[in-house]
Amino acid sequence: MNERPTKPPRRLYETVTKEIARQILGGQYEIGDRLPAERVLAEQFNVSRPTIREAMIALEVDGLVEVCTGSGVYVRALQRRGKAAPMDIGPFELLETRALVEGEACALAATHIKPDQIEELEQLLGEMEAENTRGDVVMSEDADHRFHMAIAEATQNSGMVHVVGSLWEARHRSLQTIKFLEKARVEGVKPRIDEHRAIVDALKTGDANAARAAMRTHLHGVADMLFAATEAEAVEKARVEAAENRKKYRVIGME
């Protein structure tokens, strides 16, 4: 009996993207309209704010909206330039997966890593720091990629090397992730030297638990940094806070 091939599960941000695209293409919005606030959409779709942000970037890749940092998300077209861009792993979903997988890779590497591999990591750390200083974020990110793959190699486990490499390939393949990282670079996001230094220091001790924790702390930190750098509603938040303050002061003045 032949089994029917199963479809991969739909990603959360893909569901949100398709629904908002349907609304835009269906005439619910006009060009120049501002989409509802991120927190409102998160409540409406019962998803996290990172998922909403992934969806907004996907809509921007399709040319339907423009994400204006510090202002909001605005409708820029009522039809796509072509076919919808293929969906891939979302940026935050990918970082969550990397934290789990590369955390274990780092723990395993701590028990197998050799002095020459530690030296290689030190050299890559120095390269990242130099490129950050020169302002060449692309080259610094390349050194970052080689840093993480060097740790995977240090596990002496080909399966781990393959899995970690596949996650990085997904990062480079996804149009949504590429767009997301472009925006983060504009806001000054670059590899953090202190977090990479903590990883190397933990590997030197041979402590698997410390190495795992250092890698997970780093990748969770990357997610937090990207989330802060791609905030599209700073103006709205300031307006809401100002309104709340005015209301508070009016109440105080009436007492």
PyRosetta script that sets phi, psi and omega in degrees:
from pyrosetta import init, pose_from_sequence

init()
pose = pose_from_sequence("MNERPTKPPRRLYETVTKEIARQILGGQYEIGDRLPAERVLAEQFNVSRPTIREAMIALEVDGLVEVCTGSGVYVRALQRRGKAAPMDIGPFELLETRALVEGEACALAATHIKPDQIEELEQLLGEMEAENTRGDVVMSEDADHRFHMAIAEATQNSGMVHVVGSLWEARHRSLQTIKFLEKARVEGVKPRIDEHRAIVDALKTGDANAARAAMRTHLHGVADMLFAATEAEAVEKARVEAAENRKKYRVIGME")
pose.set_psi(1, 123.8)
pose.set_omega(1, -179.5)
pose.set_phi(2, -83.5)
pose.set_psi(2, 130.3)
pose.set_omega(2, 178.2)
pose.set_phi(3, -87.9)
pose.set_psi(3, 139.2)
pose.set_omega(3, 177.5)
pose.set_phi(4, -72.6)
pose.set_psi(4, 130.3)
pose.set_omega(4, -179.6)
pose.set_phi(5, -61.3)
pose.set_psi(5, 138.0)
pose.set_omega(5, -178.5)
pose.set_phi(6, -87.0)
pose.set_psi(6, 144.1)
pose.set_omega(6, 176.7)
pose.set_phi(7, -79.5)
pose.set_psi(7, 145.6)
pose.set_omega(7, 177.0)
pose.set_phi(8, -65.0)
pose.set_psi(8, 146.5)
pose.set_omega(8, -179.3)
pose.set_phi(9, -61.5)
pose.set_psi(9, 141.4)
pose.set_omega(9, 179.9)
pose.set_phi(10, -71.6)
pose.set_psi(10, 134.7)
pose.set_omega(10, 179.5)
pose.set_phi(11, -71.0)
pose.set_psi(11, 149.2)
pose.set_omega(11, -179.0)
pose.set_phi(12, -58.7)
pose.set_psi(12, -46.6)
pose.set_omega(12, -176.7)
pose.set_phi(13, -67.6)
pose.set_psi(13, -26.3)
pose.set_omega(13, 178.1)
pose.set_phi(14, -67.0)
pose.set_psi(14, -40.3)
pose.set_omega(14, 178.0)
pose.set_phi(15, -61.4)
pose.set_psi(15, -44.6)
pose.set_omega(15, 179.2)
pose.set_phi(16, -64.5)
pose.set_psi(16, -44.6)
pose.set_omega(16, -179.4)
pose.set_phi(17, -57.9)
pose.set_psi(17, -47.3)
pose.set_omega(17, -177.7)
pose.set_phi(18, -63.3)
pose.set_psi(18, -39.6)
pose.set_omega(18, -177.5)
pose.set_phi(19, -70.2)
pose.set_psi(19, -44.2)
pose.set_omega(19, -179.8)
pose.set_phi(20, -69.2)
pose.set_psi(20, -36.4)
pose.set_omega(20, 175.4)
pose.set_phi(21, -61.6)
pose.set_psi(21, -40.6)
pose.set_omega(21, 178.1)
pose.set_phi(22, -60.8)
pose.set_psi(22, -40.7)
pose.set_omega(22, 179.7)
pose.set_phi(23, -65.6)
pose.set_psi(23, -42.5)
pose.set_omega(23, -179.8)
pose.set_phi(24, -66.7)
pose.set_psi(24, -48.9)
pose.set_omega(24, -178.7)
pose.set_phi(25, -66.4)
pose.set_psi(25, -24.6)
pose.set_omega(25, -179.2)
pose.set_phi(26, -86.4)
pose.set_psi(26, 0.6)
pose.set_omega(26, 175.4)
pose.set_phi(27, 90.4)
pose.set_psi(27, 12.7)
pose.set_omega(27, 179.7)
pose.set_phi(28, -70.2)
pose.set_psi(28, -24.6)
pose.set_omega(28, 179.5)
pose.set_phi(29, -122.8)
pose.set_psi(29, 159.2)
pose.set_omega(29, 172.9)
pose.set_phi(30, -111.9)
pose.set_psi(30, 161.0)
pose.set_omega(30, 177.9)
pose.set_phi(31, -60.1)
pose.set_psi(31, 131.6)
pose.set_omega(31, -178.3)
pose.set_phi(32, 97.7)
pose.set_psi(32, -14.5)
pose.set_omega(32, 178.1)
pose.set_phi(33, -65.8)
pose.set_psi(33, 144.9)
pose.set_omega(33, 176.7)
pose.set_phi(34, -93.9)
pose.set_psi(34, 130.5)
pose.set_omega(34, 178.3)
pose.set_phi(35, -69.6)
pose.set_psi(35, 157.9)
pose.set_omega(35, 177.3)
pose.set_phi(36, -55.0)
pose.set_psi(36, 156.1)
pose.set_omega(36, -179.2)
pose.set_phi(37, -58.8)
pose.set_psi(37, 152.5)
pose.set_omega(37, -178.3)
pose.set_phi(38, -54.9)
pose.set_psi(38, -44.4)
pose.set_omega(38, -178.2)
pose.set_phi(39, -65.6)
pose.set_psi(39, -34.7)
pose.set_omega(39, 178.9)
pose.set_phi(40, -66.9)
pose.set_psi(40, -45.4)
pose.set_omega(40, 178.7)
pose.set_phi(41, -64.6)
pose.set_psi(41, -37.2)
pose.set_omega(41, 178.9)
pose.set_phi(42, -61.9)
pose.set_psi(42, -41.1)
pose.set_omega(42, 178.0)
pose.set_phi(43, -69.5)
pose.set_psi(43, -40.2)
pose.set_omega(43, -178.6)
pose.set_phi(44, -62.4)
pose.set_psi(44, -42.5)
pose.set_omega(44, -177.3)
pose.set_phi(45, -95.8)
pose.set_psi(45, -2.6)
pose.set_omega(45, -179.7)
pose.set_phi(46, 56.2)
pose.set_psi(46, 48.9)
pose.set_omega(46, 178.2)
pose.set_phi(47, -133.0)
pose.set_psi(47, 174.0)
pose.set_omega(47, 179.5)
pose.set_phi(48, -78.6)
pose.set_psi(48, 162.6)
pose.set_omega(48, 176.9)
pose.set_phi(49, -64.7)
pose.set_psi(49, -38.2)
pose.set_omega(49, 174.6)
pose.set_phi(50, -57.6)
pose.set_psi(50, -36.9)
pose.set_omega(50, 178.1)
pose.set_phi(51, -64.3)
pose.set_psi(51, -41.5)
pose.set_omega(51, 176.8)
pose.set_phi(52, -62.3)
pose.set_psi(52, -41.1)
pose.set_omega(52, -179.0)
pose.set_phi(53, -66.1)
pose.set_psi(53, -37.8)
pose.set_omega(53, 175.5)
pose.set_phi(54, -61.5)
pose.set_psi(54, -39.8)
pose.set_omega(54, 179.8)
pose.set_phi(55, -65.7)
pose.set_psi(55, -39.6)
pose.set_omega(55, -179.9)
pose.set_phi(56, -64.1)
pose.set_psi(56, -39.2)
pose.set_omega(56, 178.5)
pose.set_phi(57, -65.8)
pose.set_psi(57, -39.0)
pose.set_omega(57, 178.1)
pose.set_phi(58, -62.9)
pose.set_psi(58, -40.1)
pose.set_omega(58, 177.9)
pose.set_phi(59, -67.0)
pose.set_psi(59, -33.6)
pose.set_omega(59, 178.1)
pose.set_phi(60, -69.5)
pose.set_psi(60, -39.7)
pose.set_omega(60, 176.3)
pose.set_phi(61, -58.5)
pose.set_psi(61, -36.0)
pose.set_omega(61, 179.2)
pose.set_phi(62, -77.4)
pose.set_psi(62, -6.2)
pose.set_omega(62, 177.8)
pose.set_phi(63, 82.3)
pose.set_psi(63, 9.1)
pose.set_omega(63, -177.1)
pose.set_phi(64, -84.4)
pose.set_psi(64, -31.1)
pose.set_omega(64, -178.1)
pose.set_phi(65, -134.1)
pose.set_psi(65, 168.4)
pose.set_omega(65, 171.3)
pose.set_phi(66, -127.0)
pose.set_psi(66, 127.3)
pose.set_omega(66, 178.0)
pose.set_phi(67, -92.2)
pose.set_psi(67, 111.4)
pose.set_omega(67, -178.2)
pose.set_phi(68, -102.1)
pose.set_psi(68, 108.2)
pose.set_omega(68, -177.6)
pose.set_phi(69, -57.0)
pose.set_psi(69, 129.2)
pose.set_omega(69, 178.3)
pose.set_phi(70, 83.1)
pose.set_psi(70, 1.1)
pose.set_omega(70, -178.2)
pose.set_phi(71, -129.0)
pose.set_psi(71, -53.1)
pose.set_omega(71, -179.3)
pose.set_phi(72, 151.0)
pose.set_psi(72, -166.6)
pose.set_omega(72, -179.0)
pose.set_phi(73, -116.1)
pose.set_psi(73, 125.2)
pose.set_omega(73, -174.0)
pose.set_phi(74, -120.5)
pose.set_psi(74, 142.2)
pose.set_omega(74, 177.3)
pose.set_phi(75, -71.7)
pose.set_psi(75, 128.2)
pose.set_omega(75, -178.4)
pose.set_phi(76, -116.8)
pose.set_psi(76, -13.9)
pose.set_omega(76, 178.8)
pose.set_phi(77, -155.2)
pose.set_psi(77, 151.5)
pose.set_omega(77, 179.6)
pose.set_phi(78, -104.5)
pose.set_psi(78, 5.4)
pose.set_omega(78, 172.4)
pose.set_phi(79, -151.7)
pose.set_psi(79, 152.4)
pose.set_omega(79, -179.3)
pose.set_phi(80, -72.4)
pose.set_psi(80, 155.9)
pose.set_omega(80, 176.0)
pose.set_phi(81, -70.0)
pose.set_psi(81, -27.0)
pose.set_omega(81, -179.4)
pose.set_phi(82, -163.0)
pose.set_psi(82, -146.2)
pose.set_omega(82, 176.1)
pose.set_phi(83, -69.5)
pose.set_psi(83, 154.2)
pose.set_omega(83, 176.7)
pose.set_phi(84, -61.5)
pose.set_psi(84, 139.3)
pose.set_omega(84, 179.4)
pose.set_phi(85, -63.2)
pose.set_psi(85, 141.3)
pose.set_omega(85, 179.1)
pose.set_phi(86, -62.6)
pose.set_psi(86, 138.6)
pose.set_omega(86, 179.4)
pose.set_phi(87, -81.3)
pose.set_psi(87, 143.6)
pose.set_omega(87, 175.7)
pose.set_phi(88, -136.9)
pose.set_psi(88, -174.0)
pose.set_omega(88, 179.4)
pose.set_phi(89, -59.3)
pose.set_psi(89, 131.0)
pose.set_omega(89, 178.9)
pose.set_phi(90, -69.3)
pose.set_psi(90, 154.7)
pose.set_omega(90, -176.7)
pose.set_phi(91, -55.8)
pose.set_psi(91, -45.0)
pose.set_omega(91, -177.8)
pose.set_phi(92, -75.2)
pose.set_psi(92, -36.4)
pose.set_omega(92, 176.2)
pose.set_phi(93, -62.2)
pose.set_psi(93, -40.1)
pose.set_omega(93, 179.4)
pose.set_phi(94, -65.2)
pose.set_psi(94, -42.8)
pose.set_omega(94, 179.5)
pose.set_phi(95, -65.4)
pose.set_psi(95, -35.6)
pose.set_omega(95, 177.0)
pose.set_phi(96, -63.6)
pose.set_psi(96, -42.3)
pose.set_omega(96, 178.6)
pose.set_phi(97, -66.1)
pose.set_psi(97, -43.5)
pose.set_omega(97, 179.3)
pose.set_phi(98, -61.7)
pose.set_psi(98, -38.7)
pose.set_omega(98, 179.7)
pose.set_phi(99, -60.1)
pose.set_psi(99, -40.2)
pose.set_omega(99, 179.4)
pose.set_phi(100, -71.0)
pose.set_psi(100, -50.1)
pose.set_omega(100, -175.4)
pose.set_phi(101, -71.6)
pose.set_psi(101, -51.0)
pose.set_omega(101, -177.3)
pose.set_phi(102, -71.8)
pose.set_psi(102, -22.5)
pose.set_omega(102, 172.9)
pose.set_phi(103, -62.5)
pose.set_psi(103, -44.9)
pose.set_omega(103, 178.7)
pose.set_phi(104, -70.3)
pose.set_psi(104, -35.4)
pose.set_omega(104, 177.3)
pose.set_phi(105, -61.7)
pose.set_psi(105, -42.2)
pose.set_omega(105, -179.6)
pose.set_phi(106, -66.6)
pose.set_psi(106, -38.7)
pose.set_omega(106, 177.8)
pose.set_phi(107, -62.6)
pose.set_psi(107, -43.6)
pose.set_omega(107, 179.2)
pose.set_phi(108, -67.1)
pose.set_psi(108, -40.1)
pose.set_omega(108, -179.8)
pose.set_phi(109, -62.3)
pose.set_psi(109, -33.3)
pose.set_omega(109, -178.2)
pose.set_phi(110, -60.1)
pose.set_psi(110, -28.1)
pose.set_omega(110, -177.7)
pose.set_phi(111, -93.2)
pose.set_psi(111, -6.3)
pose.set_omega(111, -177.4)
pose.set_phi(112, -125.4)
pose.set_psi(112, -12.9)
pose.set_omega(112, -170.3)
pose.set_phi(113, -64.5)
pose.set_psi(113, 143.1)
pose.set_omega(113, -176.8)
pose.set_phi(114, -106.4)
pose.set_psi(114, 159.7)
pose.set_omega(114, -178.1)
pose.set_phi(115, -54.6)
pose.set_psi(115, -40.3)
pose.set_omega(115, -179.2)
pose.set_phi(116, -68.1)
pose.set_psi(116, -27.6)
pose.set_omega(116, 177.5)
pose.set_phi(117, -75.5)
pose.set_psi(117, -35.4)
pose.set_omega(117, 173.2)
pose.set_phi(118, -62.1)
pose.set_psi(118, -42.1)
pose.set_omega(118, 179.4)
pose.set_phi(119, -62.1)
pose.set_psi(119, -40.0)
pose.set_omega(119, 178.1)
pose.set_phi(120, -61.9)
pose.set_psi(120, -42.5)
pose.set_omega(120, 178.7)
pose.set_phi(121, -63.5)
pose.set_psi(121, -38.9)
pose.set_omega(121, 177.7)
pose.set_phi(122, -62.0)
pose.set_psi(122, -41.8)
pose.set_omega(122, 179.4)
pose.set_phi(123, -64.6)
pose.set_psi(123, -41.4)
pose.set_omega(123, 178.8)
pose.set_phi(124, -67.4)
pose.set_psi(124, -35.2)
pose.set_omega(124, 176.9)
pose.set_phi(125, -63.4)
pose.set_psi(125, -42.9)
pose.set_omega(125, 177.4)
pose.set_phi(126, -64.4)
pose.set_psi(126, -37.1)
pose.set_omega(126, 178.8)
pose.set_phi(127, -65.3)
pose.set_psi(127, -44.0)
pose.set_omega(127, 177.9)
pose.set_phi(128, -59.5)
pose.set_psi(128, -44.9)
pose.set_omega(128, -178.1)
pose.set_phi(129, -63.5)
pose.set_psi(129, -42.5)
pose.set_omega(129, -179.5)
pose.set_phi(130, -65.1)
pose.set_psi(130, -42.6)
pose.set_omega(130, -179.0)
pose.set_phi(131, -68.7)
pose.set_psi(131, -36.3)
pose.set_omega(131, 175.8)
pose.set_phi(132, -61.0)
pose.set_psi(132, -42.3)
pose.set_omega(132, -179.5)
pose.set_phi(133, -64.2)
pose.set_psi(133, -38.6)
pose.set_omega(133, 179.3)
pose.set_phi(134, -77.1)
pose.set_psi(134, -12.9)
pose.set_omega(134, 180.0)
pose.set_phi(135, 84.2)
pose.set_psi(135, 12.8)
pose.set_omega(135, 179.1)
pose.set_phi(136, -93.1)
pose.set_psi(136, 83.4)
pose.set_omega(136, -174.7)
pose.set_phi(137, -65.7)
pose.set_psi(137, -35.2)
pose.set_omega(137, -178.8)
pose.set_phi(138, -62.5)
pose.set_psi(138, -44.3)
pose.set_omega(138, 178.3)
pose.set_phi(139, -68.2)
pose.set_psi(139, -35.8)
pose.set_omega(139, 177.3)
pose.set_phi(140, -64.7)
pose.set_psi(140, -39.1)
pose.set_omega(140, 177.9)
pose.set_phi(141, -67.7)
pose.set_psi(141, -32.5)
pose.set_omega(141, 176.7)
pose.set_phi(142, -64.8)
pose.set_psi(142, -42.6)
pose.set_omega(142, 177.1)
pose.set_phi(143, -65.0)
pose.set_psi(143, -36.0)
pose.set_omega(143, 177.0)
pose.set_phi(144, -61.0)
pose.set_psi(144, -44.9)
pose.set_omega(144, 178.1)
pose.set_phi(145, -58.4)
pose.set_psi(145, -48.5)
pose.set_omega(145, -179.3)
pose.set_phi(146, -65.5)
pose.set_psi(146, -32.1)
pose.set_omega(146, 176.9)
pose.set_phi(147, -61.3)
pose.set_psi(147, -49.5)
pose.set_omega(147, -177.6)
pose.set_phi(148, -68.1)
pose.set_psi(148, -36.8)
pose.set_omega(148, 178.2)
pose.set_phi(149, -70.1)
pose.set_psi(149, -32.2)
pose.set_omega(149, 177.5)
pose.set_phi(150, -64.2)
pose.set_psi(150, -36.5)
pose.set_omega(150, 177.1)
pose.set_phi(151, -67.2)
pose.set_psi(151, -41.3)
pose.set_omega(151, 177.4)
pose.set_phi(152, -60.9)
pose.set_psi(152, -42.1)
pose.set_omega(152, 177.7)
pose.set_phi(153, -62.0)
pose.set_psi(153, -33.9)
pose.set_omega(153, -178.1)
pose.set_phi(154, -69.4)
pose.set_psi(154, -13.8)
pose.set_omega(154, 177.0)
pose.set_phi(155, -70.2)
pose.set_psi(155, -20.2)
pose.set_omega(155, -174.6)
pose.set_phi(156, 60.3)
pose.set_psi(156, 30.7)
pose.set_omega(156, -179.6)
pose.set_phi(157, -127.4)
pose.set_psi(157, 110.3)
pose.set_omega(157, -175.3)
pose.set_phi(158, -64.6)
pose.set_psi(158, -31.1)
pose.set_omega(158, 178.1)
pose.set_phi(159, -64.6)
pose.set_psi(159, -41.6)
pose.set_omega(159, 178.8)
pose.set_phi(160, -65.8)
pose.set_psi(160, -40.2)
pose.set_omega(160, 178.0)
pose.set_phi(161, -60.5)
pose.set_psi(161, -42.7)
pose.set_omega(161, -179.1)
pose.set_phi(162, -64.1)
pose.set_psi(162, -45.1)
pose.set_omega(162, -177.5)
pose.set_phi(163, -65.8)
pose.set_psi(163, -47.2)
pose.set_omega(163, 179.6)
pose.set_phi(164, -62.3)
pose.set_psi(164, -41.9)
pose.set_omega(164, 178.3)
pose.set_phi(165, -62.2)
pose.set_psi(165, -38.1)
pose.set_omega(165, 179.8)
pose.set_phi(166, -64.8)
pose.set_psi(166, -37.3)
pose.set_omega(166, 178.9)
pose.set_phi(167, -66.2)
pose.set_psi(167, -38.5)
pose.set_omega(167, 177.2)
pose.set_phi(168, -69.7)
pose.set_psi(168, -35.3)
pose.set_omega(168, 176.1)
pose.set_phi(169, -63.1)
pose.set_psi(169, -39.4)
pose.set_omega(169, 177.7)
pose.set_phi(170, -63.1)
pose.set_psi(170, -37.4)
pose.set_omega(170, 177.7)
pose.set_phi(171, -62.6)
pose.set_psi(171, -40.0)
pose.set_omega(171, -178.1)
pose.set_phi(172, -81.7)
pose.set_psi(172, -19.1)
pose.set_omega(172, -175.7)
pose.set_phi(173, -89.8)
pose.set_psi(173, -34.5)
pose.set_omega(173, -172.6)
pose.set_phi(174, -70.8)
pose.set_psi(174, 120.2)
pose.set_omega(174, 178.1)
pose.set_phi(175, -62.8)
pose.set_psi(175, -35.3)
pose.set_omega(175, 179.4)
pose.set_phi(176, -66.1)
pose.set_psi(176, -43.7)
pose.set_omega(176, 179.8)
pose.set_phi(177, -66.7)
pose.set_psi(177, -40.1)
pose.set_omega(177, 178.6)
pose.set_phi(178, -59.6)
pose.set_psi(178, -46.2)
pose.set_omega(178, 179.5)
pose.set_phi(179, -63.8)
pose.set_psi(179, -40.3)
pose.set_omega(179, -179.5)
pose.set_phi(180, -61.5)
pose.set_psi(180, -46.0)
pose.set_omega(180, -179.3)
pose.set_phi(181, -68.1)
pose.set_psi(181, -34.2)
pose.set_omega(181, 176.9)
pose.set_phi(182, -59.9)
pose.set_psi(182, -43.3)
pose.set_omega(182, 179.3)
pose.set_phi(183, -65.8)
pose.set_psi(183, -39.0)
pose.set_omega(183, -180.0)
pose.set_phi(184, -64.9)
pose.set_psi(184, -38.2)
pose.set_omega(184, 179.1)
pose.set_phi(185, -63.1)
pose.set_psi(185, -40.4)
pose.set_omega(185, 179.5)
pose.set_phi(186, -59.4)
pose.set_psi(186, -34.0)
pose.set_omega(186, 179.7)
pose.set_phi(187, -85.2)
pose.set_psi(187, 5.4)
pose.set_omega(187, 174.4)
pose.set_phi(188, 90.7)
pose.set_psi(188, 13.2)
pose.set_omega(188, 178.7)
pose.set_phi(189, -73.5)
pose.set_psi(189, 131.3)
pose.set_omega(189, 177.7)
pose.set_phi(190, -149.9)
pose.set_psi(190, 163.6)
pose.set_omega(190, -178.6)
pose.set_phi(191, -53.4)
pose.set_psi(191, 134.9)
pose.set_omega(191, -178.5)
pose.set_phi(192, -87.4)
pose.set_psi(192, 119.1)
pose.set_omega(192, -176.4)
pose.set_phi(193, -69.4)
pose.set_psi(193, -42.0)
pose.set_omega(193, -176.7)
pose.set_phi(194, -61.2)
pose.set_psi(194, -38.5)
pose.set_omega(194, 179.8)
pose.set_phi(195, -70.3)
pose.set_psi(195, -38.1)
pose.set_omega(195, 176.2)
pose.set_phi(196, -67.8)
pose.set_psi(196, -36.5)
pose.set_omega(196, 176.8)
pose.set_phi(197, -62.4)
pose.set_psi(197, -40.6)
pose.set_omega(197, 179.1)
pose.set_phi(198, -62.7)
pose.set_psi(198, -35.6)
pose.set_omega(198, 178.0)
pose.set_phi(199, -65.4)
pose.set_psi(199, -47.1)
pose.set_omega(199, -179.5)
pose.set_phi(200, -62.1)
pose.set_psi(200, -43.8)
pose.set_omega(200, -180.0)
pose.set_phi(201, -61.1)
pose.set_psi(201, -39.6)
pose.set_omega(201, 178.9)
pose.set_phi(202, -67.9)
pose.set_psi(202, -38.8)
pose.set_omega(202, 178.2)
pose.set_phi(203, -64.7)
pose.set_psi(203, -35.6)
pose.set_omega(203, 179.4)
pose.set_phi(204, -62.0)
pose.set_psi(204, -32.2)
pose.set_omega(204, -178.1)
pose.set_phi(205, -76.9)
pose.set_psi(205, -17.9)
pose.set_omega(205, -176.7)
pose.set_phi(206, 75.3)
pose.set_psi(206, 12.0)
pose.set_omega(206, -178.4)
pose.set_phi(207, -89.2)
pose.set_psi(207, 107.9)
pose.set_omega(207, -176.5)
pose.set_phi(208, -62.3)
pose.set_psi(208, -41.1)
pose.set_omega(208, -178.5)
pose.set_phi(209, -64.8)
pose.set_psi(209, -42.3)
pose.set_omega(209, 179.5)
pose.set_phi(210, -66.1)
pose.set_psi(210, -38.9)
pose.set_omega(210, -180.0)
pose.set_phi(211, -66.3)
pose.set_psi(211, -43.9)
pose.set_omega(211, 178.4)
pose.set_phi(212, -60.0)
pose.set_psi(212, -46.7)
pose.set_omega(212, -178.4)
pose.set_phi(213, -62.9)
pose.set_psi(213, -39.8)
pose.set_omega(213, -178.9)
pose.set_phi(214, -64.9)
pose.set_psi(214, -41.4)
pose.set_omega(214, 179.7)
pose.set_phi(215, -68.3)
pose.set_psi(215, -43.1)
pose.set_omega(215, -179.8)
pose.set_phi(216, -66.6)
pose.set_psi(216, -39.6)
pose.set_omega(216, 177.0)
pose.set_phi(217, -59.9)
pose.set_psi(217, -42.1)
pose.set_omega(217, 179.2)
pose.set_phi(218, -61.5)
pose.set_psi(218, -50.6)
pose.set_omega(218, -174.8)
pose.set_phi(219, -72.3)
pose.set_psi(219, -32.2)
pose.set_omega(219, 173.4)
pose.set_phi(220, -67.4)
pose.set_psi(220, -35.7)
pose.set_omega(220, 177.1)
pose.set_phi(221, -65.1)
pose.set_psi(221, -37.6)
pose.set_omega(221, 177.3)
pose.set_phi(222, -61.7)
pose.set_psi(222, -43.7)
pose.set_omega(222, 179.2)
pose.set_phi(223, -61.3)
pose.set_psi(223, -44.7)
pose.set_omega(223, 179.2)
pose.set_phi(224, -62.6)
pose.set_psi(224, -41.2)
pose.set_omega(224, -178.5)
pose.set_phi(225, -65.9)
pose.set_psi(225, -43.1)
pose.set_omega(225, 178.9)
pose.set_phi(226, -65.8)
pose.set_psi(226, -37.8)
pose.set_omega(226, -179.9)
pose.set_phi(227, -64.1)
pose.set_psi(227, -43.8)
pose.set_omega(227, -179.9)
pose.set_phi(228, -66.9)
pose.set_psi(228, -38.8)
pose.set_omega(228, -175.6)
pose.set_phi(229, -72.0)
pose.set_psi(229, -21.7)
pose.set_omega(229, -176.9)
pose.set_phi(230, -108.4)
pose.set_psi(230, 20.4)
pose.set_omega(230, 178.1)
pose.set_phi(231, -62.4)
pose.set_psi(231, 122.7)
pose.set_omega(231, -176.6)
pose.set_phi(232, -104.8)
pose.set_psi(232, 4.5)
pose.set_omega(232, -172.8)
pose.set_phi(233, -131.0)
pose.set_psi(233, 31.1)
pose.set_omega(233, -179.8)
pose.set_phi(234, -61.2)
pose.set_psi(234, -38.8)
pose.set_omega(234, -179.8)
pose.set_phi(235, -63.9)
pose.set_psi(235, -44.4)
pose.set_omega(235, -179.5)
pose.set_phi(236, -64.2)
pose.set_psi(236, -41.7)
pose.set_omega(236, 179.5)
pose.set_phi(237, -61.3)
pose.set_psi(237, -41.6)
pose.set_omega(237, 179.6)
pose.set_phi(238, -63.7)
pose.set_psi(238, -39.6)
pose.set_omega(238, 179.4)
pose.set_phi(239, -64.0)
pose.set_psi(239, -43.8)
pose.set_omega(239, 180.0)
pose.set_phi(240, -63.8)
pose.set_psi(240, -44.3)
pose.set_omega(240, 179.7)
pose.set_phi(241, -63.2)
pose.set_psi(241, -40.0)
pose.set_omega(241, 179.2)
pose.set_phi(242, -64.2)
pose.set_psi(242, -41.2)
pose.set_omega(242, 179.4)
pose.set_phi(243, -64.0)
pose.set_psi(243, -40.8)
pose.set_omega(243, 178.9)
pose.set_phi(244, -64.6)
pose.set_psi(244, -39.8)
pose.set_omega(244, 178.6)
pose.set_phi(245, -65.6)
pose.set_psi(245, -41.9)
pose.set_omega(245, 178.8)
pose.set_phi(246, -61.6)
pose.set_psi(246, -41.7)
pose.set_omega(246, 179.1)
pose.set_phi(247, -63.5)
pose.set_psi(247, -42.0)
pose.set_omega(247, -179.8)
pose.set_phi(248, -62.5)
pose.set_psi(248, -44.1)
pose.set_omega(248, -178.1)
pose.set_phi(249, -68.4)
pose.set_psi(249, -33.1)
pose.set_omega(249, 177.4)
pose.set_phi(250, -64.8)
pose.set_psi(250, -41.0)
pose.set_omega(250, 179.9)
pose.set_phi(251, -64.3)
pose.set_psi(251, -44.2)
pose.set_omega(251, 180.0)
pose.set_phi(252, -61.0)
pose.set_psi(252, -41.8)
pose.set_omega(252, -177.4)
pose.set_phi(253, -67.1)
pose.set_psi(253, -22.4)
pose.set_omega(253, -178.3)
pose.set_phi(254, -87.6)
pose.set_psi(254, -11.0)
pose.set_omega(254, -177.2)
pose.set_phi(255, -74.2)
pose.dump_pdb("model.pdb")
